[in-house]
Amino acid sequence: MTSTEPGGGLSSIVPGDAVSLLLRDLVHERTGVYFEPDRLGSMLEKLEPRARATRCQSFLDYFYVLKYDERGDQEWHRVMDAFSVQETYFWREADQIQAFVKRIVPAWFAGSDRPLRVWSAACATGEEPYSLAIALLENGWGNHPVEILASDASEAALAKAAAGIYRERSFRALPSSLREKYFAPRGEHWAINPEIARRVTFRWANLVALDALPDVAAVQVIFCRNVFIYFSPQSIKQVVNAFAERLPAGGHLFVGASESLLKITDLFDLEEIDGAFAYVRNSVRR
């Protein structure tokens, strides 16, 4: 194995050898992210800067840091940053957002005066939870008690979300009238209106270790979209079971349009709501 001398690299191991498989399995266990054999090279590329930063001489050294070293817990946060996919935008899969504000929210407040708790479970840089807040205001629910919790496993992504500064590409699906209404130009970027920002609470969370996030002990709606495409079926089932523990019967789970839970769980029923699909928590218990 090569050292970290300038011009050298740690990637002299080939994807599929014993060390890369050890790393792959450890990453899968701790994060839920699963790298297929043809993507092991991509995994190593993402990890190499972190191995260098921790002064490791090899990927095997880095494996020991992650698994046994006292620095490991904090280093996992950097691994999450390295694996973070921050490609998202406002009003993504807007049919689900509309189903939420036009059907689920009215139904909740027709039968309860308690706060409606919504969790954006993989919020990346914040476009999803801010879209929910905007939709609530646009549909007349701004004065109702709706609590929006947003979490992500990447501290870097959460910092961007809290800053609320966005580039043009984040607005490719948002009507221009809403951008003018809820954002202020800041050079070549746009800043979220403080009225929207204060409606969202951000937290760090690892979806495969949710016991560390007491804020979501009970919620009524969960958005977890375009995350499971990176997870193994085993990890998806683990996370979906954790979601089911936090949702009451009748609670809603929204996943990405390309993601299906039909072969993963019997704890949810698929339901169409005005052309959008949601998984509804049933009364089945594990």
DRENBA-395441 format. One record per residue (C-alpha): residue number from 1; residue in three letters; z, x, y. Coordinates in steps of 0.001 Angstrom, whole numbers, plus 500000, padded with zeros to 6 digits. Example, Ala and Ser with C-alpha at 12.3 -4.5 7.8 and 13.67 -1.06 7.14 Angstrom:
<atoms>
+-----+-----+--------+--------+--------+
!   n ! res !     zz !     xx !     yy !
+-----+-----+--------+--------+--------+
!   1 ! ALA ! 507800 ! 512300 ! 495500 !
!   2 ! SER ! 507140 ! 513670 ! 498940 !
+-----+-----+--------+--------+--------+
</atoms>
This chain:
<atoms>
+-----+-----+--------+--------+--------+
!   n ! res !     zz !     xx !     yy !
+-----+-----+--------+--------+--------+
!   1 ! MET ! 500000 ! 500000 ! 500000 !
!   2 ! THR ! 499121 ! 501282 ! 503422 !
!   3 ! SER ! 501525 ! 501849 ! 506242 !
!   4 ! THR ! 501550 ! 500453 ! 509745 !
!   5 ! GLU ! 500085 ! 503550 ! 511351 !
!   6 ! PRO ! 497780 ! 502724 ! 514291 !
!   7 ! GLY ! 494342 ! 501892 ! 513001 !
!   8 ! GLY ! 495709 ! 501116 ! 509550 !
!   9 ! GLY ! 496807 ! 497793 ! 508217 !
!  10 ! LEU ! 498934 ! 496013 ! 505707 !
!  11 ! SER ! 496057 ! 494063 ! 504216 !
!  12 ! SER ! 494998 ! 496619 ! 501629 !
!  13 ! ILE ! 496402 ! 494237 ! 499023 !
!  14 ! VAL ! 493786 ! 491818 ! 497797 !
!  15 ! PRO ! 494350 ! 488046 ! 497930 !
!  16 ! GLY ! 495485 ! 486995 ! 494484 !
!  17 ! ASP ! 497474 ! 490072 ! 493579 !
!  18 ! ALA ! 501161 ! 489759 ! 492732 !
!  19 ! VAL ! 502473 ! 490356 ! 496263 !
!  20 ! SER ! 500188 ! 487850 ! 497974 !
!  21 ! LEU ! 501092 ! 485244 ! 495359 !
!  22 ! LEU ! 504799 ! 485910 ! 495897 !
!  23 ! LEU ! 504311 ! 485386 ! 499624 !
!  24 ! ARG ! 502183 ! 482279 ! 499063 !
!  25 ! ASP ! 504831 ! 480673 ! 496879 !
!  26 ! LEU ! 507661 ! 481568 ! 499250 !
!  27 ! VAL ! 505735 ! 480163 ! 502230 !
!  28 ! HIS ! 505054 ! 476997 ! 500261 !
!  29 ! GLU ! 508723 ! 476594 ! 499345 !
!  30 ! ARG ! 510020 ! 477101 ! 502887 !
!  31 ! THR ! 507316 ! 475385 ! 504968 !
!  32 ! GLY ! 505388 ! 473007 ! 502709 !
!  33 ! VAL ! 502134 ! 474720 ! 503684 !
!  34 ! TYR ! 500063 ! 475641 ! 500650 !
!  35 ! PHE ! 497299 ! 478232 ! 500682 !
!  36 ! GLU ! 494646 ! 477717 ! 498040 !
!  37 ! PRO ! 493365 ! 480877 ! 496312 !
!  38 ! ASP ! 490337 ! 481084 ! 498591 !
!  39 ! ARG ! 492606 ! 480977 ! 501685 !
!  40 ! LEU ! 495085 ! 483689 ! 500732 !
!  41 ! GLY ! 493233 ! 486154 ! 502929 !
!  42 ! SER ! 493788 ! 483847 ! 505897 !
!  43 ! MET ! 497497 ! 483678 ! 505089 !
!  44 ! LEU ! 497770 ! 487472 ! 505052 !
!  45 ! GLU ! 495925 ! 487747 ! 508371 !
!  46 ! LYS ! 498413 ! 485357 ! 509966 !
!  47 ! LEU ! 501395 ! 487212 ! 508535 !
!  48 ! GLU ! 500275 ! 490772 ! 509266 !
!  49 ! PRO ! 501269 ! 490772 ! 512978 !
!  50 ! ARG ! 504738 ! 489562 ! 512009 !
!  51 ! ALA ! 505070 ! 492213 ! 509304 !
!  52 ! ARG ! 504165 ! 494852 ! 511878 !
!  53 ! ALA ! 506599 ! 493383 ! 514423 !
!  54 ! THR ! 509439 ! 493686 ! 511911 !
!  55 ! ARG ! 508421 ! 497312 ! 511191 !
!  56 ! CYS ! 507552 ! 496615 ! 507578 !
!  57 ! GLN ! 505517 ! 499243 ! 505763 !
!  58 ! SER ! 503964 ! 496725 ! 503385 !
!  59 ! PHE ! 503659 ! 493030 ! 502647 !
!  60 ! LEU ! 506193 ! 493524 ! 499878 !
!  61 ! ASP ! 508668 ! 494764 ! 502488 !
!  62 ! TYR ! 507924 ! 491658 ! 504532 !
!  63 ! PHE ! 508489 ! 489422 ! 501519 !
!  64 ! TYR ! 511986 ! 490937 ! 501163 !
!  65 ! VAL ! 512663 ! 490346 ! 504876 !
!  66 ! LEU ! 511749 ! 486685 ! 504528 !
!  67 ! LYS ! 513622 ! 486106 ! 501300 !
!  68 ! TYR ! 516714 ! 488311 ! 501529 !
!  69 ! ASP ! 517140 ! 489983 ! 504933 !
!  70 ! GLU ! 519655 ! 488740 ! 507498 !
!  71 ! ARG ! 516721 ! 488562 ! 509936 !
!  72 ! GLY ! 514969 ! 486114 ! 507652 !
!  73 ! ASP ! 516140 ! 482839 ! 509167 !
!  74 ! GLN ! 514886 ! 483743 ! 512627 !
!  75 ! GLU ! 511732 ! 485323 ! 511231 !
!  76 ! TRP ! 510788 ! 482031 ! 509590 !
!  77 ! HIS ! 510534 ! 480531 ! 513062 !
!  78 ! ARG ! 507923 ! 483151 ! 513914 !
!  79 ! VAL ! 506098 ! 482411 ! 510670 !
!  80 ! MET ! 505978 ! 478750 ! 511684 !
!  81 ! ASP ! 504468 ! 479795 ! 515005 !
!  82 ! ALA ! 501853 ! 481872 ! 513196 !
!  83 ! PHE ! 500844 ! 478956 ! 510967 !
!  84 ! SER ! 500916 ! 476346 ! 513728 !
!  85 ! VAL ! 497673 ! 474440 ! 514276 !
!  86 ! GLN ! 497776 ! 473343 ! 517905 !
!  87 ! GLU ! 494418 ! 471593 ! 517956 !
!  88 ! THR ! 495192 ! 468061 ! 519113 !
!  89 ! TYR ! 494474 ! 465806 ! 522066 !
!  90 ! PHE ! 495589 ! 462697 ! 523914 !
!  91 ! TRP ! 494651 ! 459286 ! 522490 !
!  92 ! ARG ! 493814 ! 460781 ! 519091 !
!  93 ! GLU ! 493200 ! 458022 ! 516526 !
!  94 ! ALA ! 493854 ! 455512 ! 519291 !
!  95 ! ASP ! 493596 ! 452505 ! 516966 !
!  96 ! GLN ! 496997 ! 453452 ! 515535 !
!  97 ! ILE ! 498500 ! 453831 ! 519000 !
!  98 ! GLN ! 497203 ! 450388 ! 519936 !
!  99 ! ALA ! 498574 ! 448877 ! 516725 !
! 100 ! PHE ! 501936 ! 450370 ! 517622 !
! 101 ! VAL ! 502133 ! 449022 ! 521190 !
! 102 ! LYS ! 500387 ! 445684 ! 520615 !
! 103 ! ARG ! 501862 ! 444624 ! 517285 !
! 104 ! ILE ! 504866 ! 446692 ! 516188 !
! 105 ! VAL ! 506656 ! 446946 ! 519531 !
! 106 ! PRO ! 506340 ! 443224 ! 520405 !
! 107 ! ALA ! 507480 ! 442239 ! 516910 !
! 108 ! TRP ! 510542 ! 444474 ! 517203 !
! 109 ! PHE ! 511712 ! 443128 ! 520548 !
! 110 ! ALA ! 511003 ! 439553 ! 519530 !
! 111 ! GLY ! 513756 ! 439890 ! 516966 !
! 112 ! SER ! 516088 ! 442552 ! 518373 !
! 113 ! ASP ! 517501 ! 443874 ! 521622 !
! 114 ! ARG ! 518389 ! 447200 ! 520024 !
! 115 ! PRO ! 516405 ! 450342 ! 520934 !
! 116 ! LEU ! 513223 ! 450961 ! 518982 !
! 117 ! ARG ! 513325 ! 454543 ! 517707 !
! 118 ! VAL ! 510002 ! 456322 ! 517228 !
! 119 ! TRP ! 509546 ! 459786 ! 515765 !
! 120 ! SER ! 506483 ! 461965 ! 516291 !
! 121 ! ALA ! 507220 ! 464216 ! 513326 !
! 122 ! ALA ! 504662 ! 466953 ! 513945 !
! 123 ! CYS ! 504002 ! 466752 ! 517653 !
! 124 ! ALA ! 502384 ! 470180 ! 518157 !
! 125 ! THR ! 501925 ! 470624 ! 521922 !
! 126 ! GLY ! 503044 ! 467095 ! 522795 !
! 127 ! GLU ! 499860 ! 465099 ! 523205 !
! 128 ! GLU ! 500857 ! 462517 ! 520586 !
! 129 ! PRO ! 504325 ! 461537 ! 521878 !
! 130 ! TYR ! 503107 ! 461578 ! 525470 !
! 131 ! SER ! 500235 ! 459292 ! 524429 !
! 132 ! LEU ! 502795 ! 456887 ! 522966 !
! 133 ! ALA ! 504801 ! 456932 ! 526191 !
! 134 ! ILE ! 501686 ! 456271 ! 528270 !
! 135 ! ALA ! 500605 ! 453430 ! 525986 !
! 136 ! LEU ! 504033 ! 451819 ! 526263 !
! 137 ! LEU ! 503858 ! 451845 ! 530059 !
! 138 ! GLU ! 500281 ! 450600 ! 530089 !
! 139 ! ASN ! 501206 ! 447649 ! 527895 !
! 140 ! GLY ! 504258 ! 446546 ! 529846 !
! 141 ! TRP ! 507008 ! 448059 ! 527684 !
! 142 ! GLY ! 508183 ! 450689 ! 530137 !
! 143 ! ASN ! 511493 ! 448945 ! 530832 !
! 144 ! HIS ! 512347 ! 448285 ! 527209 !
! 145 ! PRO ! 514610 ! 450619 ! 525219 !
! 146 ! VAL ! 512120 ! 452700 ! 523255 !
! 147 ! GLU ! 513346 ! 456147 ! 522235 !
! 148 ! ILE ! 510650 ! 458708 ! 521455 !
! 149 ! LEU ! 511773 ! 461766 ! 519502 !
! 150 ! ALA ! 509170 ! 464486 ! 518945 !
! 151 ! SER ! 509591 ! 467456 ! 516634 !
! 152 ! ASP ! 507592 ! 470409 ! 515398 !
! 153 ! ALA ! 508198 ! 473528 ! 513336 !
! 154 ! SER ! 506624 ! 475788 ! 515967 !
! 155 ! GLU ! 508859 ! 476826 ! 518846 !
! 156 ! ALA ! 505783 ! 478080 ! 520701 !
! 157 ! ALA ! 504144 ! 474661 ! 520456 !
! 158 ! LEU ! 507326 ! 472910 ! 521572 !
! 159 ! ALA ! 507559 ! 475175 ! 524625 !
! 160 ! LYS ! 504049 ! 474127 ! 525630 !
! 161 ! ALA ! 504908 ! 470478 ! 525027 !
! 162 ! ALA ! 508008 ! 470700 ! 527221 !
! 163 ! ALA ! 506015 ! 472421 ! 529970 !
! 164 ! GLY ! 503506 ! 469558 ! 529931 !
! 165 ! ILE ! 500539 ! 471572 ! 531242 !
! 166 ! TYR ! 497195 ! 470833 ! 529589 !
! 167 ! ARG ! 493646 ! 472088 ! 529604 !
! 168 ! GLU ! 490521 ! 469949 ! 529822 !
! 169 ! ARG ! 489990 ! 469811 ! 526067 !
! 170 ! SER ! 493216 ! 467847 ! 525584 !
! 171 ! PHE ! 491657 ! 464931 ! 527481 !
! 172 ! ARG ! 488450 ! 464416 ! 525518 !
! 173 ! ALA ! 489533 ! 460969 ! 524288 !
! 174 ! LEU ! 491801 ! 459831 ! 527119 !
! 175 ! PRO ! 490178 ! 457479 ! 529659 !
! 176 ! SER ! 489752 ! 459280 ! 532969 !
! 177 ! SER ! 491638 ! 456511 ! 534761 !
! 178 ! LEU ! 494729 ! 457284 ! 532704 !
! 179 ! ARG ! 494448 ! 460990 ! 533354 !
! 180 ! GLU ! 494310 ! 460326 ! 537094 !
! 181 ! LYS ! 497296 ! 457985 ! 536810 !
! 182 ! TYR ! 499633 ! 460049 ! 534643 !
! 183 ! PHE ! 498666 ! 463667 ! 535365 !
! 184 ! ALA ! 498446 ! 465823 ! 538458 !
! 185 ! PRO ! 495835 ! 468586 ! 538823 !
! 186 ! ARG ! 497249 ! 472089 ! 538771 !
! 187 ! GLY ! 494468 ! 474623 ! 539240 !
! 188 ! GLU ! 492230 ! 474334 ! 536201 !
! 189 ! HIS ! 494932 ! 472438 ! 534290 !
! 190 ! TRP ! 496726 ! 469104 ! 534471 !
! 191 ! ALA ! 500503 ! 468532 ! 534598 !
! 192 ! ILE ! 502156 ! 465513 ! 532953 !
! 193 ! ASN ! 503866 ! 463029 ! 535257 !
! 194 ! PRO ! 507672 ! 463518 ! 535135 !
! 195 ! GLU ! 507983 ! 459770 ! 534513 !
! 196 ! ILE ! 506219 ! 460295 ! 531174 !
! 197 ! ALA ! 507900 ! 463609 ! 530356 !
! 198 ! ARG ! 511429 ! 462202 ! 530622 !
! 199 ! ARG ! 510632 ! 459559 ! 528007 !
! 200 ! VAL ! 510191 ! 462115 ! 525215 !
! 201 ! THR ! 512917 ! 464232 ! 523605 !
! 202 ! PHE ! 511733 ! 467367 ! 521798 !
! 203 ! ARG ! 513457 ! 469007 ! 518839 !
! 204 ! TRP ! 512625 ! 471816 ! 516422 !
! 205 ! ALA ! 512320 ! 470619 ! 512827 !
! 206 ! ASN ! 510999 ! 471874 ! 509526 !
! 207 ! LEU ! 509650 ! 468873 ! 507609 !
! 208 ! VAL ! 510772 ! 470279 ! 504253 !
! 209 ! ALA ! 514346 ! 470777 ! 505504 !
! 210 ! LEU ! 515094 ! 467676 ! 507550 !
! 211 ! ASP ! 518832 ! 467564 ! 506898 !
! 212 ! ALA ! 519186 ! 469884 ! 509882 !
! 213 ! LEU ! 517825 ! 467154 ! 512207 !
! 214 ! PRO ! 520504 ! 464456 ! 512507 !
! 215 ! ASP ! 518635 ! 462757 ! 515380 !
! 216 ! VAL ! 516334 ! 461082 ! 512869 !
! 217 ! ALA ! 518979 ! 459662 ! 510550 !
! 218 ! ALA ! 517440 ! 456242 ! 511259 !
! 219 ! VAL ! 514124 ! 455429 ! 512932 !
! 220 ! GLN ! 511779 ! 452454 ! 512799 !
! 221 ! VAL ! 508386 ! 454133 ! 513246 !
! 222 ! ILE ! 507167 ! 457595 ! 512241 !
! 223 ! PHE ! 503925 ! 459261 ! 513262 !
! 224 ! CYS ! 503071 ! 462244 ! 511044 !
! 225 ! ARG ! 499335 ! 462666 ! 511421 !
! 226 ! ASN ! 497003 ! 465415 ! 510252 !
! 227 ! VAL ! 499826 ! 467500 ! 508791 !
! 228 ! PHE ! 499638 ! 466668 ! 505110 !
! 229 ! ILE ! 496135 ! 468155 ! 504888 !
! 230 ! TYR ! 497894 ! 471544 ! 504852 !
! 231 ! PHE ! 500571 ! 470572 ! 502298 !
! 232 ! SER ! 500551 ! 470492 ! 498516 !
! 233 ! PRO ! 501045 ! 467111 ! 496776 !
! 234 ! GLN ! 504518 ! 468290 ! 495798 !
! 235 ! SER ! 505437 ! 469020 ! 499430 !
! 236 ! ILE ! 503905 ! 465771 ! 500654 !
! 237 ! LYS ! 506007 ! 463794 ! 498197 !
! 238 ! GLN ! 509140 ! 465664 ! 499274 !
! 239 ! VAL ! 508514 ! 464897 ! 502954 !
! 240 ! VAL ! 507492 ! 461279 ! 502340 !
! 241 ! ASN ! 510689 ! 460729 ! 500344 !
! 242 ! ALA ! 512674 ! 462106 ! 503271 !
! 243 ! PHE ! 510826 ! 459761 ! 505622 !
! 244 ! ALA ! 511591 ! 456832 ! 503325 !
! 245 ! GLU ! 515312 ! 457628 ! 503513 !
! 246 ! ARG ! 515160 ! 457321 ! 507302 !
! 247 ! LEU ! 513061 ! 454161 ! 507558 !
! 248 ! PRO ! 514347 ! 450640 ! 506928 !
! 249 ! ALA ! 512367 ! 448206 ! 504807 !
! 250 ! GLY ! 509480 ! 447125 ! 507007 !
! 251 ! GLY ! 509449 ! 450412 ! 508940 !
! 252 ! HIS ! 506067 ! 451974 ! 509628 !
! 253 ! LEU ! 504640 ! 455413 ! 508835 !
! 254 ! PHE ! 501338 ! 456484 ! 510385 !
! 255 ! VAL ! 499425 ! 459391 ! 508841 !
! 256 ! GLY ! 496005 ! 460823 ! 509674 !
! 257 ! ALA ! 492880 ! 458836 ! 508865 !
! 258 ! SER ! 491835 ! 461417 ! 506258 !
! 259 ! GLU ! 495246 ! 461449 ! 504551 !
! 260 ! SER ! 496248 ! 459113 ! 501739 !
! 261 ! LEU ! 499638 ! 458520 ! 500148 !
! 262 ! LEU ! 498469 ! 456025 ! 497530 !
! 263 ! LYS ! 498800 ! 458491 ! 494634 !
! 264 ! ILE ! 501872 ! 460183 ! 496101 !
! 265 ! THR ! 504514 ! 457493 ! 496464 !
! 266 ! ASP ! 505470 ! 453932 ! 495567 !
! 267 ! LEU ! 507953 ! 453698 ! 498438 !
! 268 ! PHE ! 505315 ! 452494 ! 500919 !
! 269 ! ASP ! 502633 ! 449809 ! 500942 !
! 270 ! LEU ! 499370 ! 450326 ! 502808 !
! 271 ! GLU ! 498799 ! 447713 ! 505508 !
! 272 ! GLU ! 495972 ! 447090 ! 507960 !
! 273 ! ILE ! 497055 ! 446273 ! 511498 !
! 274 ! ASP ! 494195 ! 445261 ! 513800 !
! 275 ! GLY ! 491834 ! 447737 ! 512156 !
! 276 ! ALA ! 494385 ! 450545 ! 511925 !
! 277 ! PHE ! 496130 ! 451557 ! 508727 !
! 278 ! ALA ! 499859 ! 452160 ! 508367 !
! 279 ! TYR ! 502240 ! 452662 ! 505470 !
! 280 ! VAL ! 505064 ! 450119 ! 505472 !
! 281 ! ARG ! 508393 ! 450937 ! 503850 !
! 282 ! ASN ! 509016 ! 448592 ! 500981 !
! 283 ! SER ! 512274 ! 447738 ! 499199 !
! 284 ! VAL ! 511710 ! 450157 ! 496300 !
! 285 ! ARG ! 514547 ! 452670 ! 495984 !
! 286 ! ARG ! 514270 ! 456116 ! 494415 !
+-----+-----+--------+--------+--------+
</atoms>
